[in-house]
Amino acid sequence: MHVDERFTNPVGILQGGFLAALCDSAMGASSITWATGEGRPPARAANAEMKVSFMKSVQPGTTLTCTATVVSGGSRVAFVEADVVDSDGNRVARASSTYLLSPRPAPETGRP
């Protein structure tokens, strides 16, 4: 994610909500990838709770990378963590979340 000045707060640093959204997006994708791996059927993941710790302020122009990993899970729940680092490799945020997993119905074809 490239930090644009439009996403900063009145003191000129990235708003925490954008970091939280970045983490949620990465963790959600990670939970779906994990839940549907090894031949398992398609699944949905809903975020039940999320905690974000902000470690360092982020200035406009910075490029951030978020890496998410499923720490543990079962057929109905996945526990996921994410780290956000800047282009120098400094951690700027860490998040953890619980995702509720459910089966995803097959798409309708629209044919009789």
Sine and cosine of phi, psi and omega as CSV:
sin_phi,cos_phi,sin_psi,cos_psi,sin_omega,cos_omega
0.00,0.00,0.79,-0.61,0.09,-1.00
-1.00,-0.02,0.80,-0.61,-0.05,-1.00
-0.99,0.14,0.94,-0.35,0.01,-1.00
-1.00,-0.03,0.53,-0.85,0.00,-1.00
-0.86,0.51,-0.43,0.90,0.02,-1.00
-0.89,0.46,-0.36,0.93,-0.09,-1.00
-0.99,-0.17,0.26,0.97,-0.01,-1.00
-0.99,-0.10,0.34,-0.94,0.05,-1.00
-1.00,0.02,-0.02,-1.00,-0.05,-1.00
-0.86,0.51,-0.36,0.93,0.04,-1.00
-1.00,-0.07,0.07,1.00,0.15,-0.99
1.00,-0.02,0.25,0.97,0.06,-1.00
-0.91,-0.42,0.35,-0.94,-0.04,-1.00
-0.85,0.53,0.72,-0.69,0.06,-1.00
-0.92,0.38,0.65,-0.76,-0.03,-1.00
-0.87,0.49,-0.50,0.87,0.00,-1.00
-0.89,0.46,-0.53,0.85,0.03,-1.00
-0.95,0.32,-0.62,0.79,0.09,-1.00
-0.90,0.43,-0.66,0.75,0.03,-1.00
-0.89,0.46,-0.68,0.73,0.01,-1.00
-0.90,0.43,-0.64,0.77,0.05,-1.00
-0.87,0.49,-0.72,0.69,0.02,-1.00
-0.89,0.45,-0.71,0.70,-0.02,-1.00
-0.88,0.48,-0.67,0.74,0.01,-1.00
-0.89,0.45,-0.72,0.70,-0.01,-1.00
-0.93,0.37,-0.67,0.74,-0.01,-1.00
-0.93,0.37,-0.61,0.79,0.05,-1.00
-0.89,0.46,-0.70,0.71,0.03,-1.00
-0.89,0.45,-0.65,0.76,0.01,-1.00
-0.89,0.45,-0.67,0.74,-0.01,-1.00
-0.91,0.41,-0.62,0.79,0.03,-1.00
-0.93,0.37,-0.69,0.72,0.03,-1.00
-0.86,0.51,-0.69,0.72,0.01,-1.00
-0.92,0.40,-0.71,0.70,-0.09,-1.00
-0.91,0.41,-0.47,0.88,-0.06,-1.00
-0.97,-0.23,0.13,0.99,0.00,-1.00
-0.96,0.28,0.20,-0.98,0.08,-1.00
0.80,0.59,0.64,0.77,0.09,-1.00
0.98,0.22,0.13,0.99,0.02,-1.00
-0.95,0.32,0.42,-0.91,-0.04,-1.00
-0.94,0.35,0.30,-0.95,0.03,-1.00
-0.82,0.57,0.55,-0.83,-0.04,-1.00
-0.68,-0.73,0.30,-0.95,0.16,-0.99
-0.93,-0.37,0.45,-0.89,0.08,-1.00
-0.74,-0.67,0.78,-0.63,0.04,-1.00
-0.88,-0.48,0.77,-0.64,0.00,-1.00
-0.95,0.32,0.87,-0.49,0.00,-1.00
-1.00,-0.02,-0.54,0.84,0.05,-1.00
-0.30,-0.95,0.42,-0.91,0.01,-1.00
-0.50,-0.87,0.64,-0.77,0.07,-1.00
-0.82,-0.57,0.73,-0.69,0.04,-1.00
-0.82,-0.57,0.76,-0.65,0.11,-0.99
-0.94,-0.33,0.81,-0.59,0.00,-1.00
-0.99,-0.11,0.84,-0.54,-0.11,-0.99
-0.97,-0.23,-0.43,0.90,-0.10,-0.99
-0.42,-0.91,0.62,-0.78,0.05,-1.00
-0.95,0.32,0.45,-0.89,-0.05,-1.00
-0.85,-0.52,0.81,-0.59,-0.03,-1.00
-1.00,-0.02,0.43,-0.90,0.09,-1.00
-0.86,0.52,0.54,-0.84,0.00,-1.00
1.00,-0.07,-0.22,0.98,0.01,-1.00
-0.97,0.25,0.55,-0.83,0.13,-0.99
-0.96,-0.29,0.80,-0.60,-0.03,-1.00
-0.94,-0.33,0.54,-0.84,0.09,-1.00
-0.81,-0.59,0.75,-0.67,0.01,-1.00
-0.90,-0.44,0.79,-0.62,0.03,-1.00
-0.87,-0.50,0.82,-0.57,-0.04,-1.00
-0.89,-0.45,0.58,-0.81,-0.02,-1.00
-0.66,-0.75,0.70,-0.71,0.13,-0.99
-0.98,0.21,0.88,-0.48,-0.03,-1.00
-0.99,0.14,-0.64,0.77,-0.02,-1.00
-0.31,-0.95,0.37,-0.93,0.04,-1.00
-0.02,-1.00,0.14,-0.99,0.02,-1.00
-0.63,-0.78,-0.44,-0.90,-0.05,-1.00
-0.98,0.22,-0.31,0.95,-0.07,-1.00
-0.85,-0.52,-0.26,0.97,-0.09,-1.00
-0.64,-0.77,0.61,-0.80,0.13,-0.99
-0.77,-0.64,0.74,-0.67,0.07,-1.00
-0.98,-0.21,0.84,-0.54,-0.17,-0.99
-0.79,-0.62,0.58,-0.82,0.08,-1.00
-0.81,-0.59,0.46,-0.89,0.03,-1.00
-0.65,-0.76,0.58,-0.81,0.13,-0.99
-0.86,-0.50,0.68,-0.73,0.08,-1.00
-0.91,-0.42,0.80,-0.60,0.02,-1.00
-0.84,-0.55,0.45,-0.90,0.08,-1.00
-1.00,0.05,-0.04,-1.00,-0.08,-1.00
-0.92,0.39,-0.27,0.96,0.07,-1.00
-1.00,-0.03,0.02,1.00,0.01,-1.00
1.00,0.08,0.15,0.99,0.04,-1.00
-0.98,0.17,0.76,-0.65,0.04,-1.00
-0.95,0.32,0.79,-0.61,0.03,-1.00
-0.95,-0.32,-0.35,0.94,0.03,-1.00
-0.36,-0.93,0.42,-0.91,0.10,-0.99
-0.66,-0.75,0.68,-0.73,-0.04,-1.00
-0.74,-0.67,0.42,-0.91,0.13,-0.99
-0.66,-0.75,0.50,-0.86,-0.07,-1.00
-0.44,-0.90,0.40,-0.91,0.12,-0.99
-0.91,-0.41,0.82,-0.57,0.03,-1.00
-0.94,-0.35,0.73,-0.68,0.09,-1.00
-1.00,-0.02,0.80,-0.60,-0.05,-1.00
-0.98,-0.20,0.61,-0.80,0.07,-1.00
-0.55,-0.84,0.41,-0.91,0.02,-1.00
-0.90,0.44,0.57,-0.82,0.08,-1.00
-0.98,-0.22,0.83,-0.56,-0.01,-1.00
-0.90,0.43,0.47,-0.88,0.06,-1.00
-0.90,0.44,0.61,-0.79,0.00,-1.00
-0.92,0.40,0.57,-0.82,0.05,-1.00
-0.98,0.22,0.64,-0.76,-0.04,-1.00
-1.00,0.06,-0.34,0.94,-0.03,-1.00
0.98,0.18,0.06,1.00,0.02,-1.00
-0.99,-0.16,0.55,-0.83,0.03,-1.00
-0.94,0.35,0.00,0.00,0.00,0.00
